[in-house]
Amino acid sequence: LFFSGHTAAFLFPTADVSSLHITKTRGQFSRIHAVRDEVIDVGVPANDSRSSDTSTSLTQLQEQKGELRFDAEAILSQIKAMDKNTIINTSIFAIALVTVVFQVLSVDIGITRGWSAEEIAYRVPLDNWNSYNAILASAPIQTKSITSATVYAIGDTIAQRTEGTEIGELDRARIGRSLAAGLIGHGPLSHYWYQISEDFFNNVLMWTDWWSFIPKVVIDQTLWGPFWNNSYIVLLGVMQLQKPSQVWADIKRTTIPLVVSGLKLWPLAHCITYGLVPVENRLLWVDLVEIVWVTILATQAAGSLEHNEASEKN
């Protein structure tokens, strides 16, 4: 879903040379030799008007040949100008992209012989979904942990990019901390939360009517939401080796703003979570929405770190 024509601009923000222009000038370069061969074969006199036209044409094409050479040199210089961090970050994204695409497209490898394009387009998404559910059933906590880790890494990357950070300046340590928070925090805790919530409403309160999703959303927003937001801040603080007083100050500073921000997104999203999505797939749906939410969370957490650094300097 994320891989579109904008991917190249995201991965290579400095590549601005037009391939169409290079192709055009390469064709013009080929015509230099054609015109030269024509002059040699025909033997145009020096005082012939065609000699002047041919000379002008050769001059123009020689200049365009120089442009082609300049464009090639510009590409090489831009590649050389890429710093080590740009190469590392670009390589990480490229490897991740290729891995995901390969895994998705190879789900039916070995059995697609003779399938039509319509069958492949239908079966590949369906079989990926069935494969995910099979893995989810056999290892629910591990699957949800990896899913959340992936989403939190993507969300933090998006947050940094929206802040204007170039790909070579991305903070890999910050992305790693968000990934770890999703892996050891959000995934496992969300698994137990949705199980306990469903059991409480269905087996304790016996609220199973269609309207039961409404109190579930209320409880989620008043208990689980603030709990996880603060847990995320604590996990990042621990990984950054912050003092307990700094972590507590971050919690007090971000709790209300995050609750207010969450009210703009989660009530509507959770009407689907608790009203339509089966309990075993709720975390996957929530994680898709989380990409937006983690961007907000990561931005708030980064603001906390900058605020603490400014306080220490003062």
Sequence and secondary structure as in RCSB ss.txt:
>XXXX:A:sequence
LFFSGHTAAFLFPTADVSSLHITKTRGQFSRIHAVRDEVIDVGVPANDSRSSDTSTSLTQLQEQKGELRFDAEAI
LSQIKAMDKNTIINTSIFAIALVTVVFQVLSVDIGITRGWSAEEIAYRVPLDNWNSYNAILASAPIQTKSITSAT
VYAIGDTIAQRTEGTEIGELDRARIGRSLAAGLIGHGPLSHYWYQISEDFFNNVLMWTDWWSFIPKVVIDQTLWG
PFWNNSYIVLLGVMQLQKPSQVWADIKRTTIPLVVSGLKLWPLAHCITYGLVPVENRLLWVDLVEIVWVTILATQ
AAGSLEHNEASEKN
>XXXX:A:secstr
   STHHHHHH TT    HHHHHHHHHHHHHHHHHHHHHHHHT  TTSHHHHHHHHHHHHHHHHHHHHHHHHHHH
HHHHHHS HHHHHHHHHHHHHHHHHHHHHHTTTTTS TT  HHHHHHHHHHHHHHHHHHHHHHSHHHHHHHHHHH
HHHHHHHHHHHHTT  GGG  HHHHHHHHHHIIIIIHHHHHHHHHHHHHIIIIIS   SGGGHHHHHHHIIIIIH
HHHHHHHHHHHHHHTT  HHHHHHHHHHHHHHHHHHHHTTHHHHHHHHHHTS GGGHHHHHHHHHHHHHHHHHHH
HHHHHHHHHHHHH 
